[in-house]
Amino acid sequence: MNKYIPELFFVIKYNVFTKTKLSKNLKFLNIKNKISNHKKGNVEIKKVKILLMTLLDKIINLDQILKNPLFLNLNKGFF
């Protein structure tokens, strides 16, 4: 599994929760075309960390956010 998948998952969930569109954020950062590199049917995400730091510039450890019970409860039922 691509090591960037959890980060992409977080970006999508964060954007859904805040009612913003991921595509608008990507366009704003001018990286929309840079993340559409397909390999074996999967999208390789290389610039998601930049997007995450732009959206949440004070996040130090993504794993702490993903494992936080509050975060998990807020997004329960998504997917």
BAFI-3210 file (N, C-alpha, C; in Angstrom, 3 decimals, decimal comma, padded with zeros to 6 digits):
// residues 79
n [1|2|3|4|5|6|7|8|9|10|11|12|13|14|15|16|17|18|19|20|21|22|23|24|25|26|27|28|29|30|31|32|33|34|35|36|37|38|39|40|41|42|43|44|45|46|47|48|49|50|51|52|53|54|55|56|57|58|59|60|61|62|63|64|65|66|67|68|69|70|71|72|73|74|75|76|77|78|79]
n.u [000,847|000,482|002,375|001,319|-001,403|-002,947|-002,633|-003,856|-006,441|-007,045|-006,984|-009,158|-011,275|-011,070|-011,693|-014,321|-015,575|-015,282|-016,718|-015,521|-014,093|-011,961|-010,794|-010,730|-008,872|-006,587|-006,302|-005,835|-003,336|-001,938|-001,256|-002,781|-002,513|-000,163|-000,589|-001,828|-000,643|-000,709|-000,245|-000,273|-003,072|-003,518|-003,524|-000,743|000,162|001,946|002,189|000,637|001,369|002,216|-000,223|-001,612|-000,096|-000,599|-003,357|-003,571|-001,462|-000,270|-000,106|001,763|002,200|000,789|-000,235|-001,081|-003,323|-004,983|-005,439|-006,753|-009,458|-011,570|-011,416|-011,939|-014,556|-015,958|-015,898|-017,180|-018,832|-018,389|-017,585]
n.v [-001,201|002,214|004,580|007,091|007,007|007,109|009,841|011,104|010,145|011,434|014,120|014,171|013,529|015,648|017,814|017,191|017,287|019,998|021,137|022,052|022,070|019,627|019,763|022,503|023,386|022,048|023,209|025,826|025,555|024,937|022,324|020,446|019,032|017,712|015,582|013,579|011,247|008,179|004,811|001,493|001,552|002,928|006,068|007,994|009,858|012,673|015,208|015,629|016,098|018,750|020,002|019,266|020,611|023,201|023,423|022,779|024,084|023,719|021,099|018,496|015,775|013,512|010,982|011,129|012,748|011,183|009,013|010,098|010,022|011,917|012,985|010,643|010,094|012,337|011,900|009,545|006,984|007,964|006,980]
n.w [000,000|-000,757|001,006|001,347|001,410|003,936|004,542|002,371|002,742|005,137|004,290|002,502|004,259|006,077|004,447|003,670|006,137|006,834|004,888|002,533|-000,768|-002,024|-004,567|-005,113|-003,234|-004,136|-006,667|-005,901|-004,724|-006,920|-007,648|-008,769|-011,222|-010,738|-009,048|-010,388|-011,338|-012,629|-011,627|-012,135|-011,918|-009,578|-007,899|-007,417|-004,723|-004,205|-003,275|-001,093|001,531|001,503|000,983|003,309|005,276|004,531|004,939|007,651|009,384|011,847|012,542|013,876|014,028|012,011|012,542|015,210|014,988|013,324|014,993|017,088|019,281|019,210|016,607|015,148|015,992|015,038|012,351|011,986|010,276|007,762|004,508]
ca.u [000,000|001,217|002,466|000,616|-002,849|-003,576|-002,642|-004,905|-007,692|-007,270|-007,304|-010,528|-012,201|-011,006|-012,415|-015,747|-016,046|-015,321|-017,550|-014,750|-013,825|-010,558|-010,314|-010,430|-007,618|-005,508|-006,133|-005,233|-001,919|-001,360|-000,670|-003,828|-001,995|001,010|-000,938|-002,604|000,279|-001,262|000,665|-001,011|-004,456|-003,583|-002,986|000,351|000,045|003,277|002,165|-000,415|001,931|002,179|-001,620|-001,945|000,543|-001,282|-004,660|-003,413|-000,026|000,262|-000,060|003,129|002,216|-000,479|-000,740|-001,790|-004,634|-005,781|-005,779|-007,474|-010,862|-012,463|-011,398|-012,613|-015,989|-016,511|-015,967|-017,763|-019,853|-017,933|-017,140]
ca.v [000,000|003,473|005,173|008,371|006,807|007,675|011,296|011,471|009,833|012,516|015,345|014,048|013,596|017,001|018,694|016,890|017,760|021,462|021,544|022,691|021,131|019,273|020,219|023,935|023,524|021,606|024,227|026,974|025,263|024,674|020,987|019,547|018,159|016,982|014,393|012,650|010,293|006,845|003,675|000,259|001,852|003,713|007,422|008,259|011,194|013,114|016,561|015,719|016,687|020,207|020,381|019,134|021,668|024,446|023,423|022,667|024,331|023,425|019,650|017,991|014,338|013,109|009,779|011,534|013,242|010,069|008,107|010,865|009,583|012,998|013,003|009,439|010,230|013,368|011,382|008,200|006,741|008,402|005,800]
ca.w [000,000|-000,814|002,342|001,386|001,449|005,143|004,452|001,415|003,428|006,092|003,539|001,999|005,382|006,613|003,533|003,758|007,435|006,853|003,753|001,464|-001,848|-002,196|-005,873|-005,030|-002,506|-005,017|-007,702|-005,235|-004,515|-008,238|-007,703|-009,250|-012,269|-010,271|-008,278|-011,204|-011,943|-012,406|-011,662|-011,871|-011,553|-008,344|-008,008|-006,495|-004,148|-003,810|-002,731|-000,082|002,746|001,329|001,149|004,727|006,040|004,197|005,600|009,103|009,496|013,172|012,786|013,998|013,780|011,402|013,206|016,428|014,573|012,819|016,093|018,104|019,373|018,800|015,145|014,657|016,264|014,159|010,987|012,030|009,267|006,440|003,756]
c.u [000,882|001,203|001,723|-000,891|-003,494|-003,652|-003,721|-006,277|-008,043|-007,665|-008,744|-011,527|-012,227|-011,834|-013,914|-016,314|-016,201|-016,121|-016,794|-014,457|-012,330|-010,007|-009,960|-009,115|-006,431|-005,236|-005,440|-003,729|-001,178|-000,666|-001,662|-003,297|-000,838|000,660|-001,714|-001,709|-000,187|-000,186|-000,110|-002,431|-004,608|-002,977|-001,893|000,238|001,411|003,270|001,135|000,110|001,918|000,755|-002,024|-001,350|-000,081|-002,617|-004,529|-001,943|000,558|000,283|001,398|003,191|000,854|-001,087|-001,523|-003,193|-005,535|-006,248|-006,564|-008,944|-011,857|-012,556|-012,176|-014,119|-016,646|-016,743|-016,590|-018,866|-019,462|-017,242|-017,885]
c.v [001,251|004,145|006,507|008,227|007,359|009,195|011,778|011,262|010,953|013,808|015,305|014,198|015,007|017,945|018,443|017,460|019,282|022,032|022,386|021,636|020,906|019,816|021,704|024,166|023,131|022,639|025,455|026,775|024,950|023,316|019,968|018,551|017,289|015,710|013,371|011,674|008,880|005,770|002,440|000,540|002,665|005,089|007,595|009,704|011,620|014,470|016,729|016,354|018,213|020,718|020,326|020,274|023,027|024,536|023,495|022,851|024,010|021,936|019,187|016,525|013,890|011,897|010,120|012,030|012,087|009,137|008,803|010,449|010,654|013,060|011,822|009,539|011,247|012,827|009,993|008,067|007,218|007,242|004,659]
c.w [000,000|000,551|002,452|001,508|002,728|005,100|003,489|002,044|004,406|005,378|003,054|003,141|005,979|005,741|003,555|005,051|007,459|005,684|002,727|000,411|-002,019|-003,505|-005,855|-004,301|-003,375|-006,100|-007,111|-005,052|-005,815|-008,309|-008,242|-010,274|-011,790|-009,507|-009,091|-011,968|-011,618|-012,525|-011,232|-011,375|-010,288|-008,565|-006,966|-006,007|-003,615|-003,109|-001,622|001,200|002,675|001,548|002,619|005,539|005,732|004,913|007,118|009,458|010,859|013,508|012,811|013,605|013,275|012,098|014,468|016,090|014,138|013,930|017,202|018,125|018,926|017,278|014,587|014,858|015,341|012,750|010,912|010,979|007,882|005,757|004,315]
res [m|n|k|y|i|p|e|l|f|f|v|i|k|y|n|v|f|t|k|t|k|l|s|k|n|l|k|f|l|n|i|k|n|k|i|s|n|h|k|k|g|n|v|e|i|k|k|v|k|i|l|l|m|t|l|l|d|k|i|i|n|l|d|q|i|l|k|n|p|l|f|l|n|l|n|k|g|f|f]
***
